């Protein structure tokens, strides 16, 4: 299959490209960041450019990874959030409908408010706690309205990428330690499902071969707090001389409200018997050893 991949230069894209190629797919890599060889420039907010790219490359599927994932930026720059995450997704859905292409849309557990005690399933009604979550949810609705051959896959707390591609929690902790921090404070009152980009990409590459279109949760098994992830990193790397302190999220006031829980379970993957996601502890341990161990 020939797949047009948006957001190819990001932390998920860097894992998705090799996973798709390992399955024998031809990947047309695109992004607004073209510093990496083999990636063509494409801004999904530009419908004319997107349409021209699709007409030129004639893909069988568009896999849409490109997004504004900075939650606080989305809260402050609302128009930017909806132009990128909602309008960009609508542009792709229009092209897929016109050319009769399959579509993959990467969404987020952030579509949920976080007041449920149990992990969220695909059957729970979304209610976002912030603008980022809503901009992604509106994208989901558009895909469902315009298309029938789609895979909407919600990821949890994304982990992976390594180096300058990882702008998330774990890498920020490692950077603080490298700069000589004597204490790391990690929030222990917010919960989610870590989602290792490598595991997600392998599971996605398998899912698109099944033909079972629909909505899926795709996070690593189980849930935890940011503090739990940090403790796992400290234990694996044998970090000493740095104090790890659990704190309330009130210690880090941010523009965007965060859900108390974004924990989710991969219900539909489990029901289909096609869940390749590992327990979060195993996935996070692999990432830490491969990216941060000396």
Long-range contacts (C-beta under 8 A, 24 or more apart in sequence): 1-25, 1-26, 1-60, 1-61, 1-208, 2-26, 2-28, 2-57, 2-58, 2-59, 2-60, 2-61, 3-27, 3-28, 3-59, 3-60, 3-61, 3-62, 3-63, 4-28, 4-30, 4-53, 4-54, 4-57, 4-59, 4-61, 4-62, 4-63, 5-29, 5-30, 5-63, 5-65, 6-30, 6-31, 6-42, 6-44, 6-62, 6-63, 6-64, 6-65, 6-66, 6-92, 7-31, 7-64, 7-65, 7-66, 7-67, 8-36, 8-39, 8-65, 9-33, 9-34, 9-35, 9-36, 9-39, 10-65, 10-66, 10-161, 10-165, 11-158, 11-160, 11-161, 11-165, 11-166, 11-167, 11-168, 11-197, 12-65, 12-106, 12-155, 12-158, 12-160, 12-161, 12-197, 12-200, 12-201, 13-65, 14-160, 14-161, 14-165, 14-197, 15-160, 15-161, 15-197, 15-198, 15-200, 15-201, 16-63, 16-65, 16-197, 16-201, 16-204, 16-205, 18-201, 19-198, 19-201, 19-202, 19-204, 19-205, 20-63, 20-201, 20-205, 22-205, 23-205, 23-206, 23-209, 25-205, 28-53, 28-57, 28-59, 31-66, 32-66, 44-84, 44-88, 44-89, 44-91, 44-92, 45-83, 45-84, 45-87, 45-88, 45-91, 46-91, 47-91, 47-94, 47-95, 50-91, 50-92, 50-95, 51-95, 51-98, 54-95, 54-99, 54-101, 55-99, 59-101, 60-101, 60-102, 61-101, 61-102, 61-103, 61-104, 61-208, 62-92, 62-95, 62-96, 62-101, 62-102, 62-103, 62-104, 63-103, 63-104, 63-204, 63-208, 64-88, 64-89, 64-92, 64-103, 64-104, 64-105, 64-106, 65-106, 67-106, 67-136, 68-132, 68-135, 69-132, 69-158, 70-132, 71-110, 71-130, 71-132, 71-254, 71-256, 71-258, 72-254, 72-255, 72-256, 74-130, 74-131, 74-132, 74-135, 74-256, 75-130, 75-131, 75-132, 75-255, 75-256, 76-255, 78-131, 81-131, 81-132, 81-135, 82-135, 82-138, 84-135, 85-132, 85-135, 85-136, 85-138, 85-139, 86-135, 86-136, 86-138, 86-139, 86-142, 88-139, 89-139, 89-142, 89-143, 90-139, 90-142, 90-146, 93-142, 93-143, 93-146, 93-147, 94-146, 96-146, 96-147, 96-149, 96-150, 97-146, 97-147, 101-149, 102-149, 102-150, 102-151, 102-208, 102-213, 103-143, 103-147, 103-149, 103-150, 103-151, 104-150, 104-151, 104-152, 104-153, 104-204, 104-208, 105-139, 105-140, 105-143, 105-150, 105-151, 105-152, 105-153, 106-153, 106-155, 107-136, 107-137, 107-139, 107-140, 107-152, 107-153, 107-154, 107-155, 108-132, 108-133, 108-136, 108-154, 108-155, 108-156, 109-154, 109-155, 109-156, 109-157, 109-192, 109-193, 109-217, 109-219, 109-262, 109-263, 109-264, 110-136, 110-259, 110-262, 111-136, 111-137, 111-140, 111-154, 112-259, 112-261, 112-262, 112-264, 113-259, 114-258, 114-259, 114-260, 114-261, 114-262, 115-259, 115-260, 115-261, 116-261, 117-261, 118-263, 119-193, 119-223, 119-261, 119-263, 119-264, 119-265, 120-217, 120-261, 120-262, 120-263, 120-264, 120-265, 121-217, 121-264, 121-265, 121-267, 122-154, 122-215, 122-216, 122-217, 122-267, 122-268, 123-267, 129-257, 129-258, 129-259, 130-256, 130-257, 130-258, 131-256, 132-256, 133-259, 140-215, 144-215, 148-213, 149-213, 150-213, 150-214, 151-204, 151-207, 151-208, 151-213, 151-214, 151-216, 152-214, 152-215, 152-216, 153-200, 153-204, 153-207, 153-216, 153-217, 153-218, 154-215, 154-216, 154-217, 154-218, 154-219, 154-264, 155-195, 155-200, 155-218, 155-219, 156-192, 156-193, 156-194, 156-195, 156-219, 156-220, 156-262, 156-263, 156-264, 157-192, 157-193, 157-194, 157-195, 157-219, 157-229, 157-262, 158-195, 158-197, 158-200, 159-194, 159-195, 159-196, 159-197, 159-229, 159-283, 159-284, 159-287, 160-196, 160-197, 160-198, 160-287, 161-197, 162-287, 162-290, 162-291, 163-291, 166-291, 169-226, 169-229, 169-230, 170-229, 170-230, 170-233, 170-284, 170-287, 170-288, 173-230, 173-233, 174-233, 174-292, 177-239, 177-242, 181-242, 182-241, 182-242, 182-243, 183-242, 183-243, 183-244, 183-245, 184-230, 184-242, 184-243, 184-244, 184-245, 185-245, 185-246, 185-247, 185-251, 185-252, 186-225, 186-226, 186-227, 186-229, 186-230, 186-231, 186-244, 186-245, 186-246, 186-247, 187-225, 187-226, 187-227, 187-246, 187-247, 187-248, 187-249, 187-251, 187-252, 188-225, 188-226, 188-227, 188-228, 188-246, 188-247, 188-248, 189-225, 189-248, 189-249, 189-260, 190-225, 190-226, 190-249, 190-258, 190-259, 190-260, 190-261, 190-262, 191-223, 191-224, 191-225, 191-260, 191-261, 191-262, 191-263, 192-219, 192-223, 192-224, 192-261, 192-262, 192-263, 193-219, 193-220, 193-221, 193-222, 193-223, 193-262, 193-263, 193-264, 193-265, 193-280, 194-219, 194-220, 194-224, 194-229, 194-280, 194-283, 194-284, 195-219, 195-220, 195-277, 196-220, 196-278, 196-280, 196-283, 196-284, 196-286, 196-287, 198-283, 198-286, 198-287, 199-276, 199-277, 199-278, 199-283, 200-277, 202-276, 203-269, 203-274, 203-275, 203-276, 203-277, 206-274, 206-276, 207-269, 207-274, 210-272, 210-274, 212-272, 212-274, 214-268, 215-268, 216-266, 216-268, 216-269, 217-264, 217-265, 217-266, 217-267, 217-268, 217-269, 218-266, 218-269, 218-277, 219-264, 219-266, 219-277, 219-280, 220-277, 220-278, 220-279, 220-280, 220-282, 220-283, 220-284, 221-266, 221-277, 221-278, 221-279, 221-280, 222-279, 222-280, 222-281, 223-261, 223-263, 223-264, 223-280, 224-280, 229-284, 232-281, 232-284, 232-285, 232-288, 233-284, 233-288, 233-292, 236-285, 236-288, 236-289, 236-293, 237-288, 237-292, 237-293
